Amino acid sequence: MTIEQKIFERAKIDFNKLETFGFIKSDNVWVYTKVFINGDFKAIVQIDVAGNVSGDVYDLDSEEIYIPLRVESMAAGFAGEVRSEYENILEDIKAHCCHINYFIHPQANRMAAKIYEKYGDEPIFPWDDFSGGVFKNPTNGKWYAIVMNIDGKKVDSKLGGKLEVVNIKLAPAEIQELQHEEGFYPAYHMNKKNWITIVLNDTVSDELLFALLEESYAFTLKKHTQNKKSI
């Protein structure tokens, strides 16, 4: 993953804000230029029509691309300072020209939008690395959906690379039936009797995903109702 991909991983470009920030459009590519570190280096950042961000840093003394920027073994010392300043430029672009998504895959973000529309709940991120977002019923703290960014091979040897999955709670009999369907797997890192994992790559339709989410949410309501009756 490049420096740019890492910083903009959860960001969606707002093209209406690029020119105001200082980008110049040329042949369907937006280009931003900034000189930094006492005028010794120049960053050129490009954004294409698909929202992909790329960039280069030039050493203005030699007028050549600064190769150490992307050499991990040279991340310390002066090369590290150059990289840090370049990352700050990218972060500034992200802060002023992007909408930040909770998750990476579009289906995961559609799901988050649907949950907010229906229940008013937003995800919390209990882990510092943002590897997982949790939706919980605010009335009792019960979890009903856990989105995780994992290596696909952890749920299916045929799935390569990073993907997002959601764990939801369903009745055991329904879990057994769904595991025979494409896109459903035994719960990753959860009790496999009561939870199931769904891949969020559009293998499972939004309609079915949202219907199952309602079932999972209903389990939190049952718990809450039972607790109220026992008081």
Disulfide bonds with the S-S distance in Angstrom:
none
